[in-house]
């Protein structure tokens, strides 16, 4: 099969997975975080080179204080455990999103993990935290406007490639395949620029139950698509 080089995932359904089992929502997020670790190994094993997951959006701050606090505590534990796993599995780690909106200790851990894993040559893993596609574009345009104002950038130098290079995902190819779990069929402000020509795959399976077999179903569906990028057949 043709394995997509870059797969992006909106990992939805943790709360519904927990509710169905009579568990608190927090347990759904715990299981979801564990599945991210499992899927990183699986993605690398099947030949995916870049794997991006949407973990916490700029809109998720609207959730209850209890749930947000639980998610941030879970993130802290995940990041700390990621050092050893990134080294063991040769994973390069990057966080995309507005990191300045996160607690200082989380920002420090992210910087250390990105620096510690920067020379790893295996799977390139991007974790979207406090991320929104519109917010990403606004931040990029603010930086771009500042450079134009200071004479560092000419308007005619602003090309599609320039924009791509200065987004949070700079240096990473656009996703070939975007997967959303748990039945919703929208992109929810995720990678708005980068998904321009990606193939979309939606499944009713909640993220905690998404496994190798489900990933292969998505890749099989991807192989049935005719990707023309605007060209006539």
C-alpha positions as semicolon CSV with decimal commas, in nm:
position;residue;x (nm);y (nm);z (nm)
1;X;0,000;0,000;0,000
2;X;0,091;0,363;-0,043
3;X;0,161;0,477;0,313
4;X;0,087;0,847;0,371
5;X;0,401;1,035;0,469
6;X;0,220;1,263;0,715
7;X;-0,094;1,170;0,909
8;X;-0,279;1,424;1,127
9;X;-0,542;1,317;1,380
10;X;-0,821;1,498;1,563
11;X;-0,841;1,260;1,859
12;X;-1,203;1,299;1,959
13;X;-1,429;1,093;2,184
14;X;-1,236;1,051;2,510
15;X;-1,522;1,189;2,719
16;X;-1,787;0,985;2,540
17;X;-1,574;0,672;2,574
18;X;-1,562;0,724;2,951
19;X;-1,932;0,809;2,982
20;X;-2,032;0,492;2,798
21;X;-1,843;0,295;3,062
22;X;-1,975;0,489;3,359
23;X;-1,636;0,648;3,422
24;X;-1,547;1,013;3,489
25;X;-1,435;1,213;3,184
26;X;-1,085;1,231;3,330
27;X;-1,044;0,858;3,281
28;X;-1,129;0,896;2,914
29;X;-0,848;1,150;2,877
30;X;-0,608;0,920;3,064
31;X;-0,689;0,636;2,827
32;X;-0,665;0,873;2,531
33;X;-0,315;0,983;2,636
34;X;-0,207;0,620;2,668
35;X;-0,338;0,555;2,319
36;X;-0,129;0,842;2,181
37;X;0,179;0,657;2,308
38;X;0,060;0,330;2,152
39;X;-0,021;0,494;1,819
40;X;0,318;0,665;1,799
41;X;0,483;0,324;1,796
42;X;0,229;0,188;1,548
43;X;0,256;0,488;1,314
44;X;0,633;0,457;1,298
45;X;0,607;0,081;1,251
46;X;0,380;0,106;0,946
47;X;0,606;0,366;0,781
48;X;0,443;0,701;0,862
49;X;0,713;0,969;0,891
50;X;0,517;1,258;1,046
51;X;0,233;1,220;1,297
52;X;0,040;1,521;1,430
53;X;-0,236;1,501;1,691
54;X;-0,480;1,769;1,805
55;X;-0,478;1,735;2,182
56;X;-0,599;2,070;2,321
57;X;-0,744;2,359;2,120
58;X;-0,759;2,730;2,191
59;X;-1,134;2,677;2,243
60;X;-1,091;2,398;2,498
61;X;-1,019;2,656;2,771
62;X;-1,399;2,707;2,775
63;X;-1,446;2,366;2,936
64;X;-1,498;2,335;3,310
65;X;-1,211;2,443;3,533
66;X;-1,197;2,091;3,675
67;X;-1,159;1,928;3,333
68;X;-0,901;2,181;3,210
69;X;-0,698;2,135;3,529
70;X;-0,710;1,757;3,488
71;X;-0,597;1,788;3,126
72;X;-0,303;2,010;3,219
73;X;-0,196;1,770;3,496
74;X;-0,219;1,484;3,248
75;X;-0,010;1,683;3,001
76;X;0,260;1,737;3,265
77;X;0,282;1,363;3,332
78;X;0,281;1,282;2,962
79;X;0,562;1,526;2,881
80;X;0,780;1,396;3,163
81;X;0,741;1,036;3,047
82;X;0,802;1,141;2,684
83;X;1,175;1,207;2,744
84;X;1,257;0,840;2,794
85;X;1,017;0,718;2,526
86;X;1,141;0,969;2,267
87;X;1,498;0,856;2,322
88;X;1,408;0,486;2,318
89;X;1,201;0,510;1,999
90;X;1,415;0,777;1,821
91;X;1,113;1,013;1,807
92;X;1,155;1,382;1,735
93;X;0,907;1,587;1,937
94;X;0,751;1,927;1,867
95;X;0,461;2,115;2,023
96;X;0,258;2,341;1,794
97;X;0,025;2,611;1,921
98;X;0,059;2,918;2,140
99;X;0,291;2,785;2,408
100;X;0,292;3,122;2,587
101;X;-0,062;3,045;2,704
102;X;0,057;2,744;2,902
103;X;0,194;2,735;3,258
104;X;0,564;2,818;3,290
105;X;0,661;2,469;3,406
106;X;0,489;2,313;3,104
107;X;0,665;2,559;2,871
108;X;1,001;2,469;3,030
109;X;0,940;2,096;2,987
110;X;0,837;2,143;2,624
111;X;1,154;2,340;2,548
112;X;1,369;2,072;2,711
113;X;1,193;1,789;2,528
114;X;1,214;1,962;2,189
115;X;1,584;2,033;2,242
116;X;1,655;1,684;2,377
117;X;1,491;1,511;2,078
118;X;1,590;1,749;1,795
119;X;1,853;1,514;1,650
120;X;1,635;1,204;1,658
121;X;1,577;1,064;1,310
122;X;1,269;0,848;1,356
123;X;0,904;0,953;1,359
124;X;0,848;1,330;1,377
125;X;0,568;1,379;1,630
126;X;0,379;1,708;1,657
127;X;0,148;1,760;1,954
128;X;-0,101;2,046;1,910
129;X;-0,162;2,213;2,247
130;X;-0,341;2,546;2,290
131;X;-0,360;2,532;1,913
132;X;-0,607;2,690;1,671
133;X;-0,560;2,727;1,298
134;X;-0,685;3,086;1,298
135;X;-0,471;3,175;1,596
136;X;-0,168;3,024;1,422
137;X;-0,231;3,239;1,113
138;X;-0,285;3,554;1,319
139;X;0,042;3,501;1,507
140;X;0,226;3,439;1,181
141;X;0,077;3,750;1,017
142;X;0,163;3,967;1,317
143;X;0,526;3,855;1,294
144;X;0,524;3,904;0,919
145;X;0,377;4,257;0,946
146;X;0,639;4,347;1,206
147;X;0,918;4,230;0,974
148;X;0,772;4,433;0,685
149;X;0,746;4,741;0,909
150;X;1,108;4,706;1,019
151;X;1,226;4,661;0,661
152;X;1,333;4,300;0,712
153;X;1,076;4,168;0,464
154;X;0,948;4,297;0,130
155;X;0,580;4,242;0,042
156;X;0,679;4,066;-0,282
157;X;0,877;3,813;-0,079
158;X;0,557;3,685;0,083
159;X;0,485;3,363;-0,106
160;X;0,293;3,046;-0,023
161;X;0,625;2,883;0,065
162;X;0,714;3,174;0,295
163;X;0,383;3,137;0,479
164;X;0,425;2,759;0,511
165;X;0,776;2,801;0,647
166;X;0,665;3,050;0,914
167;X;0,368;2,863;1,054
168;X;0,406;2,647;1,365
169;X;0,457;2,347;1,137
170;X;0,741;2,508;0,938
171;X;0,971;2,251;0,779
172;X;0,713;1,971;0,796
173;X;0,523;1,862;0,483
174;X;0,146;1,913;0,478
175;X;-0,062;1,615;0,595
176;X;-0,150;1,360;0,329
177;X;-0,428;1,219;0,546
178;X;-0,636;1,374;0,824
179;X;-0,828;1,136;1,051
180;X;-1,103;1,237;1,292
181;X;-1,236;0,985;1,540
182;X;-1,571;0,953;1,718
183;X;-1,812;1,044;1,440
184;X;-1,782;1,421;1,401
185;X;-1,719;1,541;1,045
186;X;-1,552;1,880;1,069
187;X;-1,195;2,004;1,110
188;X;-1,259;2,228;1,412
189;X;-0,998;2,495;1,341
190;X;-0,720;2,239;1,291
191;X;-0,434;2,304;1,045
192;X;-0,647;2,530;0,825
193;X;-0,362;2,616;0,588
194;X;-0,192;2,278;0,591
195;X;-0,503;2,066;0,515
196;X;-0,573;2,239;0,181
197;X;-0,513;1,921;-0,022
198;X;-0,526;1,652;0,247
199;X;-0,755;1,353;0,224
200;X;-1,010;1,332;0,508
201;X;-1,117;1,013;0,685
202;X;-1,391;1,009;0,950
203;X;-1,466;0,715;1,177
204;X;-1,721;0,654;1,453
205;X;-1,456;0,480;1,665
206;X;-1,364;0,694;1,970
207;X;-0,997;0,776;2,008
208;X;-0,927;0,542;2,305
209;X;-1,042;0,248;2,088
210;X;-0,851;0,356;1,776
211;X;-0,580;0,097;1,708
212;X;-0,358;-0,052;1,438
213;X;-0,652;-0,213;1,259
214;X;-0,843;0,116;1,251
215;X;-0,536;0,300;1,124
216;X;-0,495;0,047;0,845
217;X;-0,862;0,094;0,749
218;X;-0,794;0,467;0,717
219;X;-0,482;0,401;0,506
220;X;-0,676;0,157;0,286
221;X;-0,940;0,427;0,229
222;X;-0,661;0,675;0,153
223;X;-0,530;0,438;-0,112
224;X;-0,867;0,452;-0,289
225;X;-0,846;0,830;-0,330
226;X;-0,730;0,995;-0,652
227;X;-0,510;1,285;-0,543
228;X;-0,483;1,529;-0,832
229;X;-0,402;1,855;-0,646
230;X;-0,620;2,053;-0,885
231;X;-0,488;1,892;-1,202
232;X;-0,719;1,740;-1,464
233;X;-0,719;1,363;-1,482
